[in-house]
Amino acid sequence: MGFVNGLVLIVLGALCIPALVAQKSPKAKELLDKVVPYQAIVGFVAFIWGIWVIIQCVLGLGWIGWNFPFGLIRWITYLVNGVILLCGGAILGWGLIQKKLLAKAPDNVKAKAEESFAKLVAFQPKIGIASIIFGVWVIVSAIII
């Protein structure tokens, strides 16, 4: 998990809240302007990675019993990591998700996906901030635990 997941969460969060980041630092705005064309790809990869992390978390329920308090903290950290990757990736990569994953889906599935996406977009700034904070936690926990 460690550093790579933490860095991915920080980048994902920065892409979810570009207006807030741009206000704080002009250098960060320049960097984000370079990454924006790749935003959909980053989002799609984060979405797929989030699904994978959640599956691994469900399969890894044994972590809870391993070195009990730290195993539980590690498992919860991994689960929240997957959920944030899934949600942030869905927001940023929605165009590619529609194109690649929902292209051959029935109309009722597409309508339900659109409805869910509309609800999720309302939380974009909150997901971005949570992603950055949690990315820092993932890096710190990788060092500590």
C-alpha positions in Angstrom: 0.0 0.0 0.0 2.4 2.7 1.3 3.9 5.5 -0.6 2.5 4.9 -4.0 -1.1 4.8 -2.8 -0.6 7.9 -0.7 0.9 9.8 -3.7 -2.0 8.6 -6.0 -4.5 9.8 -3.4 -2.8 13.2 -3.1 -2.8 13.6 -6.9 -6.4 12.5 -7.2 -7.4 14.9 -4.5 -5.6 17.8 -6.2 -7.3 17.0 -9.5 -10.7 16.9 -7.7 -10.3 20.4 -6.3 -8.3 22.4 -8.9 -9.9 25.8 -7.9 -8.9 25.5 -4.3 -5.4 24.4 -5.2 -4.9 27.1 -7.8 -5.9 29.8 -5.2 -3.2 28.6 -2.8 -0.2 28.2 -5.1 0.4 29.5 -8.6 3.1 26.8 -9.1 0.6 24.1 -8.3 -1.8 25.6 -10.8 0.8 25.4 -13.6 1.4 21.7 -12.7 -2.3 21.0 -12.6 -2.7 22.6 -16.0 -0.2 20.2 -17.4 -2.0 17.2 -15.9 -5.6 18.2 -16.8 -5.5 16.6 -20.3 -4.8 13.3 -18.6 -7.4 13.7 -15.9 -9.8 11.2 -17.4 -7.2 8.6 -17.7 -6.0 9.2 -14.2 -9.6 8.9 -13.0 -10.3 5.8 -14.9 -7.2 4.1 -13.6 -8.0 5.2 -10.0 -11.6 3.8 -10.4 -10.3 0.4 -11.5 -7.6 0.5 -8.9 -10.3 1.3 -6.2 -12.4 -1.7 -7.3 -9.3 -3.9 -7.0 -8.3 -2.5 -3.6 -11.9 -3.1 -2.2 -11.9 -6.7 -3.5 -8.4 -7.2 -1.9 -9.7 -5.8 1.3 -12.7 -8.1 1.4 -10.5 -11.1 0.6 -8.0 -9.9 3.2 -10.3 -9.9 6.2 -7.6 -11.9 8.0 -5.6 -8.7 8.4 -7.9 -7.7 11.3 -6.7 -10.6 13.5 -3.1 -10.2 12.6 -1.4 -8.1 15.3 -4.8 -7.0 16.4 -4.9 -3.2 16.9 -2.5 -2.5 14.1 -4.0 -5.1 11.7 -7.4 -3.5 12.2 -6.0 0.0 11.6 -4.2 -1.2 8.5 -7.4 -3.0 7.1 -9.6 0.1 7.7 -6.9 2.3 6.1 -6.9 0.0 3.0 -10.7 -0.1 2.8 -11.0 3.7 3.0 -8.2 4.0 0.5 -10.2 1.9 -2.0 -13.4 3.8 -1.5 -11.8 7.1 -2.0 -10.0 5.8 -5.1 -13.3 4.5 -6.4 -15.3 7.7 -5.8 -12.6 10.1 -6.9 -11.8 8.0 -9.9 -15.5 7.8 -10.9 -15.8 11.6 -10.8 -12.6 12.3 -12.8 -12.9 9.4 -15.3 -16.6 9.4 -15.9 -16.2 10.0 -19.7 -14.0 6.9 -20.1 -16.1 4.9 -17.7 -19.1 5.6 -19.9 -17.2 4.8 -23.1 -15.4 1.7 -21.9 -17.6 0.1 -19.2 -21.1 1.3 -19.9 -21.1 1.2 -23.7 -23.0 -2.0 -24.1 -25.0 -1.8 -20.9 -28.8 -1.7 -21.0 -30.5 1.6 -20.9 -31.8 1.2 -17.3 -28.2 0.5 -16.1 -27.0 3.6 -17.9 -29.8 5.7 -16.3 -29.0 4.4 -12.8 -25.3 5.1 -13.4 -26.0 8.7 -14.5 -28.2 9.2 -11.4 -25.5 7.9 -9.1 -22.8 10.1 -10.9 -25.0 13.2 -10.4 -25.2 12.5 -6.7 -21.5 11.8 -6.4 -20.4 15.0 -8.3 -22.0 17.1 -5.5 -19.3 15.7 -3.1 -16.3 16.4 -5.5 -14.6 19.0 -3.3 -15.1 17.0 -0.2 -13.8 13.9 -1.8 -10.8 15.9 -3.0 -10.0 17.2 0.4 -10.5 13.8 2.0 -8.3 12.3 -0.6 -5.4 14.6 0.1 -5.7 14.2 3.9 -6.0 10.5 3.6 -3.1 10.3 1.2 -0.9 12.0 3.8 -2.2 9.5 6.4 -1.5 6.5 4.1 2.1 7.7 3.8 2.5 8.3 7.5 0.9 5.0 8.4 3.3 3.2 6.0 6.2 4.7 7.9 4.7 4.0 11.4 3.0 0.6 11.0 
